[in-house]
Amino acid sequence: MNNISALPGASIRELTGAPNTDLVQHLQTMIEQAKTGELRCFIGTGFTAAGHRISLWCDTHANVYEMRGSLAWLEAEYMHRHTS
C-alpha cells in the first residue's frame, strides 16, 4: 500500500492477512437474510489485504431515491468515522 497517500485528516491503516471476524459475521448475517428473501438488494465495496478494491452491485430495489439516500448517508458516516 505504499502508493496510497492519506487526505488531510485521514489515516491509512495497514491491512493484514488476519481474518476480520466482525466482517465475517456481518457478511454471514447478510447472506442468511438474502437466502430468506429479507435482503432484497445490496451495494458494497471493500479492499483486499493486497489493497485491491472489490465491489458488488445487486440492485432490485424499487425506489432509487431510498437507495441513493442510503449511499449518501454511508459516504457521510464513513468520512465522519475515518477523518478528524
FENJO-V646153 format. One record per pair of residues at least 4 apart in sequence whose C-alpha atoms are under 6 Angstrom apart, sorted by the first residue. I is the first residue (numbers start at 0). J is the second residue. D is the distance in whole Angstrom. If there is no record, write none. Layout:
{{I;J;D} {I;J;D}}
//
This chain:
{{5;9;6} {5;10;6} {8;82;5} {8;83;5} {9;82;5} {14;48;5} {15;48;6} {16;48;6} {32;37;5} {32;38;5} {33;37;6} {33;38;5} {40;57;5} {40;58;5} {40;59;5} {40;60;6} {41;57;5} {42;55;6} {42;56;5} {43;54;6} {43;55;5} {44;53;6} {44;54;4} {45;52;6} {45;53;5} {46;50;6} {46;51;5} {46;52;4} {46;53;6} {47;51;5} {64;68;6} {73;77;6} {78;82;6}}
//
